């Protein structure tokens, strides 16, 4: 694993929990190969239901273990039959009885929580499962949700920028969750630094509800909208919604209104590609409303994906050309600053350990 010598040029934060997939991606006996932070990984689930994450490279002749087979509690290399447990230690070599200590592959901490698989790509000794961001909405019967995985041909921090600044909604998503452009740009944005994150809050009182809100809730008049964004390395939770005007939306009385609770797991694949694991939950459980909300959300995120990939093309063509910030970038800027701060701390700790 190659690291940048300078923290300011390090493309990834390693000491963090990333979404590696949905729990449903792996049934017992299944395996899948994915790349995270430039590292090829094989994810697999044993017959008993345990999950494992190993480097996707057999220690014998470098065969990709993602082409192997899961049998019982082991993953077997399809080339010469070496068998590995979720700890990465080889437990059997068919051609011999003695197994050398060097017969092992790197194992990555992998935790199943809130219907997601979370992987730690940094130093395993620092992988504290208590630090995994909780998203209990996936387990709450008051919310209906659907999830997806989009492969994005764009840098992961571009996706952070996109989600931290929702002022693009009226331009990119006018037919679903957008709205009046002037309303979005005149809306006051409040940004708060958290101990390990950034929170952005926006309120849009007495506004016209966008199409998705009308389709889901049947609003007939003006609404009080809210947008609440929370960044934690490395995921973003966005709570948006609306209530009829003056019915308590800004005093926390929202059960009677329409809510969309978005989870956004942002996992770098390479410097220029990203795994985007997202879900959308809604408090409207009637009929096919959850499916309608998910389908319209999927369309909006496909629109975002197109924007990110167009950005990536232009930025790669002239990588040293500077970009400017505007007022609505404050949340994204603070999120990036936090990422850089954590990467610098990561480098400093590694330097102390070497010394």
C-alpha positions in Angstrom: 0.0 0.0 0.0 1.6 3.2 -1.2 1.0 6.4 0.8 1.8 10.0 -0.1 4.8 11.4 1.7 3.0 14.7 2.2 -0.4 14.7 4.0 -1.6 17.6 1.9 -1.2 15.4 -1.2 -2.6 12.2 0.4 -5.7 11.3 -1.6 -7.4 9.2 1.1 -8.3 9.1 4.8 -7.4 5.5 5.8 -8.3 5.6 9.5 -12.1 5.7 9.1 -15.0 3.4 8.6 -16.3 3.2 5.1 -19.4 1.5 3.6 -18.2 -1.6 1.7 -21.6 -2.7 0.6 -25.1 -3.6 1.7 -25.6 -6.6 3.9 -27.9 -8.1 1.2 -24.9 -8.0 -1.3 -23.7 -11.2 0.4 -25.7 -14.3 1.1 -24.0 -17.2 2.9 -21.5 -18.8 0.6 -21.1 -15.7 -1.7 -18.1 -13.5 -2.4 -17.6 -10.3 -4.3 -14.5 -8.4 -5.4 -14.3 -4.6 -5.0 -11.6 -2.0 -4.8 -11.5 0.5 -1.9 -8.8 3.2 -1.6 -6.9 1.6 -4.5 -6.8 -1.7 -2.6 -8.4 -4.8 -4.3 -10.6 -6.5 -1.6 -12.7 -9.7 -1.6 -15.8 -9.6 0.6 -17.4 -12.9 1.6 -19.9 -14.4 3.9 -19.4 -17.9 5.5 -22.0 -20.6 5.9 -22.6 -19.5 9.5 -23.2 -15.9 8.4 -19.9 -14.3 9.4 -18.5 -11.7 7.0 -14.8 -11.3 6.0 -12.7 -8.9 4.0 -9.4 -10.0 2.6 -6.9 -8.6 0.2 -7.9 -9.9 -3.2 -4.5 -11.7 -3.8 -3.6 -15.2 -2.8 -0.2 -15.4 -1.1 0.9 -18.3 -3.3 0.7 -17.1 -6.9 -1.2 -13.8 -6.6 -4.5 -15.3 -7.9 -7.5 -13.1 -7.3 -9.4 -14.7 -4.3 -12.6 -13.1 -5.6 -12.6 -15.8 -8.2 -12.5 -18.5 -5.5 -15.2 -20.4 -3.7 -16.7 -20.1 -0.2 -17.2 -23.4 1.5 -18.3 -23.6 5.1 -16.2 -21.1 7.0 -13.4 -20.7 4.5 -12.6 -19.0 1.2 -10.7 -21.3 -1.2 -8.4 -20.0 -3.9 -9.5 -21.4 -7.2 -5.9 -21.9 -8.5 -4.2 -24.3 -6.1 -6.9 -24.7 -3.4 -5.4 -22.7 -0.5 -8.0 -22.1 2.1 -8.4 -18.9 4.2 -10.6 -17.9 7.1 -12.0 -14.4 7.7 -8.8 -13.7 9.7 -6.7 -14.1 6.5 -4.7 -17.1 7.9 -4.3 -20.1 5.6 -5.8 -23.2 7.2 -5.1 -25.7 4.5 -2.8 -26.3 1.6 -4.0 -29.4 -0.3 -0.5 -30.2 -1.6 1.2 -30.4 1.8 0.5 -30.9 5.5 2.8 -28.2 7.0 1.5 -24.6 6.6 4.2 -21.9 6.8 3.5 -18.8 8.9 3.9 -16.7 5.8 0.8 -18.4 4.3 -1.6 -15.5 5.0 -3.2 -12.5 3.4 -4.2 -9.2 4.9 -7.5 -9.2 6.7 -9.5 -6.0 7.0 -12.0 -5.3 9.9 -15.5 -5.7 8.5 -18.6 -5.0 10.6 -22.3 -5.6 9.7 -24.4 -2.8 11.1 -27.7 -1.1 10.2 -28.1 -3.3 7.0 -24.6 -2.2 5.8 -21.1 -3.6 5.7 -18.5 -1.3 7.2 -14.8 -1.7 6.4 -11.7 -0.2 8.1 -8.9 0.4 5.6 -6.3 1.7 8.0 -4.4 0.2 10.9 -6.5 -2.7 12.2 -5.5 -1.9 15.8 -7.3 1.4 15.6 -10.6 -0.1 14.2 -13.1 0.7 17.0 -16.5 -0.5 16.0 -18.1 2.0 18.4 -17.0 4.8 16.0 -19.2 3.4 13.2 -21.9 6.1 12.5 -25.2 4.8 13.6 -28.1 4.9 11.2 -31.0 3.4 13.1 -33.5 4.5 10.5 -32.8 1.3 8.6 -34.2 -0.6 11.6 -37.1 1.7 12.5 -40.6 0.5 11.4 -41.7 4.1 11.3 -39.5 4.6 8.2 -39.6 2.8 4.9 -36.4 2.8 2.9 -34.7 1.5 -0.2 -30.9 1.4 -0.9 -28.7 1.4 -4.0 -25.0 1.4 -5.1 -23.9 3.7 -7.9 -20.3 3.5 -9.3 -19.3 7.1 -10.0 -16.5 8.1 -12.4 -15.5 11.0 -10.2 -13.4 11.8 -7.2 -15.0 11.1 -3.8 -14.5 14.7 -2.5 -16.6 16.0 -5.4 -19.5 13.9 -4.0 -18.9 15.4 -0.6 -19.1 18.9 -2.1 -22.3 18.0 -4.0 -24.1 16.7 -1.0 -23.0 19.5 1.4 -24.4 22.2 -0.8 -28.0 21.7 -1.8 -28.3 25.1 -3.6 -27.9 23.2 -6.9 -31.3 21.4 -6.4 -33.4 23.8 -8.5 -31.0 23.7 -11.5 -30.1 20.0 -11.5 -33.3 18.5 -10.1 -36.2 20.8 -11.2 -38.6 17.9 -11.8 -38.3 16.2 -8.5 -36.8 17.8 -5.3 -35.8 21.2 -6.7 -37.8 24.3 -6.4 -37.4 28.0 -7.1 -33.8 29.0 -7.7 -34.2 32.4 -6.0 -35.6 30.7 -2.9 -32.6 28.4 -2.6 -30.0 31.1 -3.0 -31.8 33.5 -0.7 -32.2 30.9 2.0 -29.9 31.5 5.0 -27.4 28.7 5.6 -26.2 27.9 9.1 -23.0 25.8 9.4 -21.8 24.3 12.6 -18.5 22.5 13.3 -19.1 19.3 15.3 -16.5 17.4 17.4 -16.1 15.0 14.4 -18.2 16.5 11.7 -20.0 19.4 10.1 -23.7 20.3 10.2 -25.5 22.5 7.7 -29.1 23.7 8.3 -31.4 25.6 5.9 -35.0 26.7 6.3 -37.4 27.8 3.6 -40.7 29.0 5.1 -43.8 29.5 3.1 -42.4 28.0 -0.1 -43.9 26.1 -3.0 -43.4 22.4 -2.5 -41.4 20.6 -5.2 -42.9 17.8 -7.3 -41.7 14.8 -5.2 -43.2 16.4 -2.1 -46.6 16.9 -3.8 -46.5 13.3 -5.2 -45.7 11.8 -1.8 -47.8 14.0 0.6 -50.4 15.7 -1.6 -49.6 19.2 -0.4 -52.2 21.7 -1.7 -50.6 25.0 -0.7 -47.4 26.5 0.6 -45.1 24.6 3.0 -42.4 25.2 5.5 -39.3 23.3 4.2 -36.1 22.3 5.9 -32.8 20.8 4.9 -30.5 19.4 7.5 -27.1 17.9 6.4 -24.7 16.2 8.7 -21.2 15.1 7.6 -19.2 12.5 9.5 -16.1 10.9 8.0 -17.0 9.4 5.7 -20.7 9.5 5.3 -23.4 12.1 5.0 -27.0 12.1 6.4 -29.5 14.5 4.9 -32.9 15.1 6.4 -35.2 17.1 4.2 -38.9 17.6 4.2 -41.9 19.9 4.7 -45.0 20.6 6.6 -48.0 22.8 5.8 -47.2 26.4 6.7 -47.2 27.3 10.4 -47.9 23.8 11.7 -44.7 23.4 13.7 -42.0 22.3 11.3 -39.4 24.5 12.9 -40.5 23.6 16.5 -39.8 19.9 15.8 -43.4 18.9 15.1 -42.9 17.1 11.8 -44.7 13.7 12.2 -47.7 15.1 10.3 -45.5 16.3 7.4 -43.3 14.7 4.8 -39.8 13.6 5.6 -37.0 12.2 3.4 -34.0 10.8 5.3 -31.1 10.1 3.0 -28.0 8.1 3.9 -24.9 8.6 1.8 -21.9 6.3 2.1 -19.0 7.8 0.2 -16.2 5.3 -0.3 -13.3 6.1 -2.6 -12.5 3.3 -5.1 -9.5 5.1 -6.7 -8.4 8.8 -6.9 -10.9 9.2 -9.8 -13.7 6.8 -9.0 -16.1 6.4 -6.1 -18.5 3.8 -4.6 -21.7 5.7 -3.8 -23.9 3.6 -1.4 -27.1 5.5 -0.6 -30.5 4.9 0.8 -33.6 7.0 1.0 -36.1 6.6 3.8 -39.5 8.3 4.1 -42.1 8.6 6.9 -44.9 8.1 4.4 -45.7 4.3 4.4 -48.9 4.3 2.4 -49.2 2.1 -0.7 -46.4 2.6 -3.2 -45.2 6.0 -1.9 -41.9 4.6 -0.6 -41.2 3.2 -4.1 -42.2 6.4 -5.8 -39.9 8.4 -3.4 -37.0 6.0 -4.1 -37.5 6.0 -7.8 -37.6 9.8 -8.0 -34.6 10.0 -5.7 -32.7 7.6 -7.9 -33.3 9.8 -10.9 -32.0 12.9 -9.0 -28.9 11.0 -7.9 -28.3 9.9 -11.5 -28.4 13.6 -12.4 -25.8 14.3 -9.7 -23.7 11.4 -11.0 -23.7 13.0 -14.5 -22.6 16.3 -13.0 -19.7 14.7 -11.0 -18.4 12.8 -14.0 -18.5 15.9 -16.2 -16.6 17.8 -13.5 -14.0 15.0 -13.3 -13.3 15.1 -17.1 -12.6 18.9 -17.0 -10.5 18.7 -13.8 -8.4 15.9 -15.2 -7.8 17.9 -18.4 -6.3 20.8 -16.3 -5.6 19.5 -12.8 -3.6 22.4 -11.6 -6.2 25.1 -12.5 -7.7 26.6 -9.3 -11.4 26.6 -8.4 -13.2 29.4 -6.6 -15.6 29.2 -3.7 -19.0 30.9 -3.4 -21.1 31.6 -0.4 -23.0 28.3 -0.5 -19.7 26.3 -0.4 -19.2 26.9 3.3 -20.4 23.4 4.4 -18.4 21.6 1.8 -15.3 23.7 2.6 -15.5 22.9 6.3 -16.0 19.2 5.5 -12.9 19.2 3.3 -10.9 21.0 6.0 -11.9 18.3 8.5 -10.8 15.6 6.1 -7.4 17.3 5.6 -7.1 17.7 9.4 -7.7 14.0 9.9 -5.3 13.0 7.2 -2.6 15.2 8.7 -3.2 13.7 12.1 -3.0 10.2 10.5 0.4 11.1 9.0 1.7 12.6 12.2 0.7 9.5 14.2 2.4 7.2 11.6 5.6 9.3 11.8 5.6 9.0 15.6 5.2 5.3 15.4 8.1 5.0 12.9 10.3 7.2 15.1 
